[in-house]
Amino acid sequence: MASLVTSSRLTRMQEAVAALFERNRQRGHAPWCGRDYDFCCPSTGTYPFQWFWDSCFHAIVLSRIDPARARSEIQSLIANAHPDGLISHVTFWQRERYEQMLETYSIAYRTPYLTDCIQPPLLAEAVAAAAHRGGGTAFVREVMPALRRYYDYLNRVRDPDRDGLIAILQADESGLDHSPKYDRYLGIESIAPAEMTRGWQRVATAYAGVDRVPERMFALDRFIVEDVMVNTIYAINLRQLADLYRELGDPTAAAEMDGRAARTRAGLLDKCYSETDGLFYDLAGQREERLRTSTATALLPLALPDLPAPMAAALIAHLRDPEEYAAEYPVPSVSMREPAFCPEMPAGNLVFRGTTWLNLNWYLCRGLRRHGATDLARRVEERSVALVERAGFRECYNPRTGAGYGAQGLGWSALALELLAALEGEQGAAAPGSVV
């Protein structure tokens, strides 16, 4: 009887996810670039465009329920890659329909239709999921040129000190726009929306003065952060890229990507880890000062498969602590001990200031399983799925009450399907790619 119950639960979630992705599907032809597109926007009411890391999460989930659409998601994402390899963090396929909405966006553009920013680089994981769940080697060969140029761009442009850690040049490039770990560095003294805007403008105005040339932005030293979450995802994806090259029969390229992944891992362990706190901290500025705020991203290196056991144990201890991260609906994006912790979404839709996010949980649960904390992984998976079952596919959730906040019908919360499949022990549920 138990297996029938869990099976029907998984079926209901699959049906709900399929319906969500159908509602969020965007298809058409963009005259500005002469290309067709077919992707899922994060939310039709709030985010009707194509966002980089959202699209990668969408492709991973779509690979489970509709592999052809997983491939089209990635094909649309990489279609307008820039000559230098950058893939914009937002593509405004149907910009003209939303001009009024865009007046509320604080965003940096390369062109009217493409932004000049990165987001966490999980593209290789998305490609692996689409390939291993239906696309095969032919799909990998198709997208590999753009995939390689993108990771080469990050290596060449975003790691000027050659320590293996790539840098973001503004807070929204991490995807964690308003995380309190950036407050002091940005000179933010309150969570008033106007104060947040001033913090953004202090960076954006300076960059406009140097025409957003990366070398000149780095030289300004206005906002340089080697972000732990971004670099953990980068290391995981470089290793995934190496595995994809092995599948294509290219051991030389695979070895190069393995080497880059090892250098990034070493940078995280050597520069970011605090043995005193048992946490990984972001590095800020050319002096690489640690941003000592306990957030869920300080735990994310747990997702590294080769994290040393003592470090993994320290991170797991934080996740088990009921005064830090073991909330009723874990994992809060900020430690409950931090003065900045806010279990609700503050006015102005400020994100990642304490609410629970399923995309972070997806990485953390995989790390918990990799490092032997299966019991805790199952608890986080169960409570994450319960959030969606209770409150729907929302942008984020209250870690104490389970209330949903932000956008309705948010696509990456469909990761609940991946978490539920892992919880129920489905073969390959947590492993869209070969290193997961």
C-alpha positions in Angstrom: 0.0 0.0 0.0 2.8 2.4 0.9 4.4 2.1 -2.6 1.0 2.9 -4.2 0.7 6.0 -2.1 4.1 7.3 -3.0 3.7 6.4 -6.6 0.4 8.3 -6.8 2.1 11.3 -5.1 4.8 11.3 -7.7 2.3 11.1 -10.5 0.3 14.0 -9.1 3.5 16.1 -8.9 4.4 15.2 -12.5 1.0 16.3 -13.7 1.2 19.5 -11.8 4.7 20.3 -13.1 3.6 19.5 -16.7 0.6 21.9 -16.3 2.9 24.6 -14.9 5.4 24.3 -17.7 2.5 24.4 -20.3 1.2 27.6 -18.7 4.6 29.2 -18.7 5.6 28.1 -22.2 6.6 30.9 -24.6 6.8 30.2 -28.3 7.1 32.4 -31.3 9.4 34.2 -33.7 11.6 37.2 -32.7 12.1 39.6 -35.6 14.9 41.4 -33.8 17.2 38.3 -34.2 15.3 36.3 -36.9 15.0 33.3 -34.7 12.2 31.1 -33.3 12.0 30.5 -29.6 10.4 27.9 -27.3 11.1 28.2 -23.6 9.4 28.4 -20.2 9.5 31.8 -18.6 9.9 31.7 -14.8 6.4 33.3 -14.2 4.0 34.7 -16.7 2.9 37.5 -14.3 6.3 38.6 -13.0 9.1 37.2 -15.1 7.8 36.7 -18.7 11.3 36.6 -20.3 14.0 33.9 -20.4 16.4 33.9 -17.4 19.6 31.9 -17.6 19.7 29.9 -14.4 15.9 29.5 -14.3 16.0 28.1 -17.8 18.7 25.6 -16.8 16.6 24.4 -13.9 13.6 24.2 -16.2 15.5 22.1 -18.7 16.6 19.7 -15.9 13.0 19.1 -14.8 11.7 19.1 -18.4 14.2 16.3 -19.2 12.2 14.1 -16.9 8.7 14.8 -18.4 9.3 16.1 -21.9 12.9 15.6 -23.2 12.2 17.4 -26.5 11.2 20.6 -24.7 14.2 20.3 -22.4 16.3 20.5 -25.6 14.4 23.4 -27.0 14.8 25.3 -23.7 18.6 25.0 -24.0 18.6 25.8 -27.7 16.6 29.0 -27.1 18.9 29.9 -24.2 22.1 29.7 -26.2 20.7 31.0 -29.5 21.8 34.6 -28.9 25.2 33.8 -27.3 27.6 36.8 -27.8 30.7 36.5 -29.9 32.9 36.5 -26.8 31.0 33.5 -25.4 28.8 35.3 -22.8 25.2 34.0 -22.6 23.1 36.8 -21.2 21.3 36.3 -17.9 18.1 37.5 -19.6 16.9 37.3 -23.2 14.0 39.6 -23.9 12.5 37.6 -26.8 9.2 39.6 -26.8 10.4 42.8 -25.3 7.9 45.1 -27.1 5.0 43.4 -25.3 6.4 44.4 -21.9 7.9 47.9 -22.2 5.9 49.2 -19.2 7.1 46.3 -17.0 10.7 47.0 -18.0 10.5 50.4 -16.4 10.6 48.7 -13.0 13.7 46.6 -13.8 17.2 47.6 -12.6 19.3 45.8 -15.2 22.3 46.3 -17.4 22.0 45.7 -21.1 24.4 44.8 -23.9 21.6 45.3 -26.5 17.9 46.2 -26.0 17.2 42.5 -26.0 20.2 41.0 -24.1 21.7 41.8 -20.7 25.3 42.3 -19.9 25.4 40.0 -16.9 26.0 36.4 -15.9 24.1 34.1 -13.6 25.2 30.9 -11.8 26.7 28.7 -14.5 24.8 25.4 -14.4 24.4 25.1 -18.1 26.5 21.9 -18.4 24.3 20.2 -15.8 21.2 21.2 -17.9 22.8 19.9 -21.1 23.7 16.6 -19.4 20.2 16.2 -18.1 18.7 16.8 -21.6 21.3 14.5 -23.2 21.1 11.6 -20.7 17.3 11.7 -20.6 16.6 11.6 -24.3 18.9 13.9 -26.4 21.9 11.6 -26.5 25.4 12.3 -27.9 23.9 14.1 -30.9 22.5 16.8 -28.8 25.8 17.2 -26.9 27.6 17.6 -30.2 25.1 20.2 -31.3 25.4 22.5 -28.3 29.0 21.9 -27.3 30.5 24.8 -29.3 28.3 27.3 -27.5 28.8 25.5 -24.2 32.6 25.5 -24.5 32.7 29.2 -25.5 30.6 30.1 -22.5 32.8 28.4 -19.9 35.9 29.7 -21.7 34.4 33.2 -21.3 34.0 32.7 -17.6 37.6 31.4 -17.3 39.1 34.1 -19.5 37.1 37.2 -18.4 35.8 36.6 -14.9 39.0 35.2 -13.3 41.6 37.9 -13.8 43.7 36.8 -10.8 43.8 33.2 -12.1 43.0 31.6 -8.8 40.2 29.4 -10.3 37.4 31.5 -8.7 35.3 33.5 -11.0 33.9 36.9 -9.9 30.6 38.5 -10.1 30.6 42.3 -10.7 27.2 43.1 -9.3 25.0 41.4 -6.8 22.3 40.2 -9.2 24.9 38.2 -11.1 24.7 35.6 -8.3 21.0 35.4 -8.7 20.8 36.3 -4.9 20.1 39.9 -5.6 19.3 41.2 -2.1 21.1 38.6 0.1 22.3 40.3 3.4 25.8 38.9 2.8 26.3 41.8 0.4 24.8 44.6 2.6 27.9 45.9 4.3 30.0 45.7 1.1 27.4 47.7 -0.8 27.0 50.2 2.0 23.3 49.2 2.6 22.1 50.1 6.1 18.4 49.1 5.9 16.1 47.0 3.8 14.1 49.9 2.5 13.6 49.5 -1.2 15.1 52.9 -1.9 18.2 52.0 0.1 18.6 48.8 -2.0 18.3 50.9 -5.1 21.0 53.3 -4.0 23.3 50.3 -3.4 22.7 49.1 -6.9 23.2 52.6 -8.4 26.5 53.1 -6.6 27.8 50.2 -8.7 25.8 50.6 -11.9 26.6 54.3 -12.3 30.3 53.7 -11.9 30.2 50.9 -14.5 28.4 53.0 -17.0 31.3 55.5 -16.7 33.7 52.9 -18.0 31.3 51.6 -20.7 30.9 48.3 -18.8 34.3 47.0 -20.1 35.1 44.1 -17.8 38.8 44.9 -17.3 37.8 48.5 -16.4 35.0 47.3 -14.1 37.5 45.1 -12.2 39.9 48.0 -12.0 37.3 50.2 -10.3 37.1 47.6 -7.5 33.5 48.8 -6.8 31.9 45.3 -6.5 34.1 42.2 -7.0 32.8 39.1 -5.3 34.1 35.6 -5.6 30.8 34.1 -4.6 30.8 30.6 -2.9 27.6 29.5 -4.5 28.5 30.7 -8.0 31.9 29.0 -7.7 30.5 25.7 -6.3 28.2 25.5 -9.2 31.0 26.4 -11.5 33.2 23.6 -10.2 30.4 21.1 -10.5 29.7 22.1 -14.0 33.3 22.1 -15.2 33.5 18.5 -14.0 30.2 17.8 -15.8 31.6 19.4 -18.9 34.7 17.1 -18.7 32.3 14.1 -18.5 30.5 15.3 -21.6 33.8 15.6 -23.5 34.6 12.0 -22.4 31.3 10.9 -23.9 32.3 12.7 -27.1 35.6 10.9 -27.2 37.8 13.9 -26.5 40.0 13.1 -23.5 42.2 16.1 -24.1 39.4 18.6 -23.6 38.1 16.5 -20.7 41.4 16.7 -18.9 41.5 20.5 -19.4 38.0 20.9 -17.8 38.9 18.5 -15.0 42.0 20.7 -14.3 39.9 23.9 -14.2 37.4 22.2 -11.9 40.2 21.1 -9.5 41.6 24.7 -9.5 38.2 26.1 -8.6 37.7 23.5 -5.8 41.1 24.3 -4.4 40.3 28.0 -4.4 37.1 27.4 -2.5 38.8 25.2 0.1 42.0 27.2 0.5 40.5 30.8 0.4 36.9 30.6 1.4 36.6 28.0 4.2 36.7 29.1 7.9 37.8 26.3 10.2 36.6 28.4 13.1 33.1 28.8 11.8 32.8 25.7 9.7 31.4 27.8 6.8 32.5 29.0 3.4 32.5 32.7 3.0 32.5 34.9 -0.2 35.6 37.0 -1.0 35.1 40.7 -1.6 37.2 43.2 -3.5 40.7 42.9 -4.8 41.9 42.3 -1.2 39.5 39.3 -1.0 38.1 40.1 2.4 35.6 37.5 3.7 31.9 38.4 3.8 31.2 36.8 7.2 27.5 36.3 7.1 26.0 32.9 7.6 23.7 32.2 4.6 22.7 28.9 3.0 25.2 29.6 0.2 28.0 29.2 2.8 26.9 25.6 3.0 26.6 24.9 -0.7 30.1 23.4 -1.2 28.5 20.3 0.4 27.3 19.6 -3.1 31.0 19.0 -4.2 31.4 15.2 -4.4 35.1 15.4 -3.2 34.6 17.8 -0.3 36.9 16.6 2.6 34.9 14.7 5.2 35.7 17.1 8.1 34.4 20.1 6.1 31.3 18.1 5.0 30.6 17.2 8.7 30.9 20.8 9.8 28.4 22.0 7.1 26.0 19.2 8.0 26.1 20.2 11.6 24.9 23.7 10.7 22.0 22.1 8.7 21.0 20.0 11.7 21.1 22.9 14.2 17.5 24.0 15.0 18.8 27.5 15.8 20.4 27.9 12.4 19.1 26.0 9.5 16.9 23.2 10.8 13.6 25.2 10.4 10.2 23.6 10.1 10.5 24.1 6.4 14.2 24.1 5.7 16.5 25.4 4.4 16.2 29.1 5.2 18.5 31.1 2.9 19.9 33.0 5.9 20.8 31.5 9.3 18.1 32.0 11.9 20.8 33.3 14.2 21.7 36.2 11.9 20.3 39.6 12.8 19.3 40.1 9.2 17.3 36.8 9.0 13.8 37.5 7.8 11.4 34.5 7.4 9.0 36.6 5.2 9.6 38.4 1.9 10.2 42.0 2.9 8.5 44.9 1.2 9.8 45.5 -2.3 10.0 41.7 -3.0 13.6 41.6 -1.6 14.8 38.1 -2.1 17.1 35.6 -0.3 16.9 37.4 3.0 15.8 34.3 4.9 13.0 32.6 3.0 13.4 29.0 1.7 14.2 28.4 -1.9 13.8 25.1 -3.7 16.8 25.6 -6.0 19.1 25.9 -3.1 17.5 22.9 -1.4 18.1 20.8 -4.6 21.8 21.4 -4.4 22.0 20.9 -0.6 20.0 17.6 -0.7 22.3 16.2 -3.4 25.3 17.1 -1.2 23.7 15.6 1.9 23.2 12.3 0.0 26.7 12.4 -1.3 28.2 12.8 2.1 26.1 10.2 3.9 23.5 12.3 5.7 20.6 10.5 3.9 18.2 11.0 6.9 18.6 14.8 6.7 18.3 14.8 2.9 15.0 12.9 3.2 13.7 15.4 5.7 14.6 18.4 3.6 13.2 16.7 0.5 9.9 15.8 2.2 9.4 19.3 3.7 10.3 20.9 0.3 7.7 18.9 -1.5 5.2 19.7 1.2 5.7 23.4 0.6 4.7 23.0 -3.1 1.8 20.7 -2.2 0.5 23.2 0.4 1.3 26.6 -1.2 1.8 25.9 -4.9 4.8 26.7 -7.1 5.8 30.0 -5.5 9.1 32.0 -5.7 10.0 31.2 -2.1 8.5 30.1 1.2 8.4 31.0 4.9 10.7 28.5 6.7 8.6 28.6 9.8 5.0 28.6 8.5 5.3 27.3 4.9 3.5 30.3 3.4 4.4 31.1 -0.2 5.8 34.5 -1.3 6.7 36.3 -4.5 5.8 35.2 -8.0 3.0 32.7 -8.5 3.6 29.7 -10.8 7.4 30.0 -10.4 9.1 27.5 -12.8 12.2 26.5 -10.7 10.0 25.4 -7.8 9.2 22.5 -10.1 12.4 21.1 -8.8 10.0 19.6 -6.2 9.6 16.9 -8.8 13.3 16.1 -8.7 13.3 16.2 -4.9 10.3 13.9 -4.7 11.8 11.4 -7.1 14.9 11.3 -5.0 12.8 10.9 -1.8 11.0 7.9 -3.3 14.3 6.4 -4.4 13.7 6.5 -8.2 16.9 5.4 -10.0 18.7 8.4 -11.4 16.3 10.8 -9.7 19.0 13.1 -8.3 21.4 12.4 -11.2 20.7 14.2 -14.4 24.4 14.3 -15.1 27.2 11.9 -14.5 28.8 13.7 -11.6 25.6 14.3 -9.7 
